Amino acid sequence: MRRVAEDVSVVTWGLPPGLFNAYLVGDVLVDAGIRQSSWWILRELRERPLRALALSHVHPDHQGSSARVCGELGVPLWCGAADADAMEGGLTNYVSGRGLPRFLGRAFGGGAHPVARRLREGDELAAGFVVLETPGHSPGHVSFWRERDRTLLAGEVLLNFGVRLSEPVRSLTTDVAANRRSVQRLAALEPALVLFAHGWPLRETRRLALFASRLPLDSPL
């Protein structure tokens, strides 16, 4: 586990480095990777106090270890209000689809688990972060924002590998146009540090503003 900001540490695994990221924000874990990563997350959290597990969204690479982490550590699960039914249904609406979503859901997704708190705009997370509703990649995708030092946990609104930012995979995104509006909303905050669920921290946030300004909003194509 590595500190990346005040009261924020990253748990990362996979290749390339940063393929999957979870964040310990104060005493709340944000995201839980795939089902097979539970051992790694639990090892990293050993002897650290944890109050809750919060998901940026309910996709297999974020909720996969949720049931085990919550069960073994005895903590509640939180997620965006519009994703909560999918979490409690064991990704039924996800794995019932065709192609890539079905494969990923079956291969990496976790089981159903009760949602103790349905996160909405302005809710407090921990360590000064608040919830921003940033739908598109999933209906209930949320990001987490701390005004005092302009730190943003962007979830999977964007990915940051290599020299340019990229949008999430379209076939795994519920509403591409809505996700692009969420990108523009986050860019308008002018964050000093952006932390991604997939990829590397971004401090050259001019890149975020430039990327957002070039996104067409009238069509997902």
N, C-alpha and C positions, 0 to 999 in steps of 0.2 A: 504494500500500500504506500502510495507516494502523495505527499501534500502538494496541492496545486493552487490553493488560495486559502485565505483565512477560514479555518473550520471546514475546509473541503479537501478530502483525499480521494484519489482514484484507485480503484481496483481494476486492473486491465489484464486481458489474456487474449490469446489467439495470434495468428499471423496473417497479415503484417501486424506489427505492434500497434495496439490501439484498436484492433478489429472489434472487440467488445469492451465497453467501459461501463462500470458502475461507480457510483460516487457515494462516499460517506459524508453527509452534510450535517454537521453537528452530531446528533444522535439518531439521524434518519438515513437509511440506505436508499438511494435512488437507483432503481432498476436491479434486475437479478439474473441477467444473461439467459442462456439456454439451459435446458434441463440438466445437461451433462456438466455444467460448470458449478453446480451446487457445492461440491467438495472444496473448490478453490475459494469461493466466496466465504464459506463457513470458516475455512482456515484463516483467511485474512481478517475476519471479524473476531477471531478468538480474543477473549478478555476485553473486548471493547463494548461499552454500554450501547444498547440499541433500543430505541423506543418504537420504531415502526419501519416498514418497508413501503416506499412509495414508487409507483411505476410512472414513467413518462407516457407509456401507452401499453396496450395489451396485445403485443405480438410475441411470437414464440421466442425470439432472441432477447426479450426483455422480461417476460413473465415466467420463463421456463423453470427457474429454480424457486419461484415464489412460495409454493406450497411447502417445500422442504425447509426453506430458510425460516419462514414464519412458524412452522411447526416445531422445529428444533430449538429456535431461540425464543419462542413464546411471544411473538410480537404481532400486531395487527397489520393488515394490508390496506393500503390506500391507492386509489387510482382515479383518473378523470371520470367524471360522472357518466359521460356518454360511452365509456369503455367498460363500465362496471359489470353490466349484464354479460358481456363476453367473458370476463374473468370468472364470474360465478358459474357460467355455463361450460367451463372447460374448453374454451375456444371453439365451441360447436359451430358458430357461424364462420369461423376461419377455416377449419379443416374440412368443412363440407363443400368448399369451393373446389375448383379444378386446378390442375397444373401446379405451379410453384407454391402458392399458398398452402395447398393441401399437403404437399410433400414436407414443407418446412414445419407445418403444424404437427404433423405426425412424428417427424424425426426429432424435433427439438423442443416442442411445446410442453408445458407442465399441465398438471391436472387442475380441476376446478378448486377455487378457494373463496371463502366469503370475503367480501369487501367491507371493511369496518368504517371507512370514510370515503365518500365520493367527493373528490376534489373539484372545486369551482374557482373561477376567477377571483383573485384577491385573498384566497385562503392562505394562512401562514403555514410554512413547512417547518423550518428550523434554521437557526443561525442567521436570521434576518432575511431569509428567502421567502418570496410569496409566489403563488401559483398564477401563471398566465395560461389562458386557454388558447392553444395553438393547433386547431384541428386541420385535418387534411390528410396527413399520412395515415392517421386513424381518426375516427369520429371524436374520440375523447382525448386526443394527444394533448399533453400539458408540458409547459416549460417552467423553469424556476428562475426568478430574477431577484437580485439583491441590489438595491438602488445605491447604497452607501459607497460601494466600491465598483459598481457597474459590472458585476459578475453575472453571467448568464449560463444556465444549464439548458441547452437547446434541445436535448433529446435527439430525435431523428428527423427534425424539420430539415436539417442539412447534414451532409457528411463532409469530413475534411481529411482527405488523403491526397498527398502530393501537392502540386503547385496551385491547384484550383479547387474551389468548393464544388460540391455536386448535390443534386437533388436525390432524394431516396428513390429506390427502384420503383418504377411506375406500376408494374404489375402487383406490387405489394402496397400501393398507396390508394386509399379510398377515394380521394378527391384531389387531383393534382392542382387544380386552380385554387382550391381552398388552402392547400399547403403553400402555394406561392404567396398568397396573401399573408399567411403566417410568417413566411420568410421576411416579407417587407415590414411587417409589424415589428419583428425582432430587430431588424436592421435600424429602424427608426429610433430604437432605444439608445443607439450609439454605445454598445457595451465596450468595456475595456478588455474583457477577457470572455471568450466563448468556449464552453466545454461541451463536447459532443458525445453522444452515445457510441458513435462509430467515428474514429479518427482522432486527430491530435488537437491539443489546445490551440486556439487562435488569438493572438494578440495584435496582429496587423488588421485591425477591424475595418480599415478602409476597404479591404478586400470584400468584406461582408456587404458594405454599402454598395460597392460597385456591382457585385453579383446580383443583389436585390434589384438594382435599378435596371438591369438588363432582362429581367424576367417578364415574359408576356403574360398578362393576366386574362386576356379575352379568350384564350384557348389553351387546353392542356397539351396540345400537339406541338 
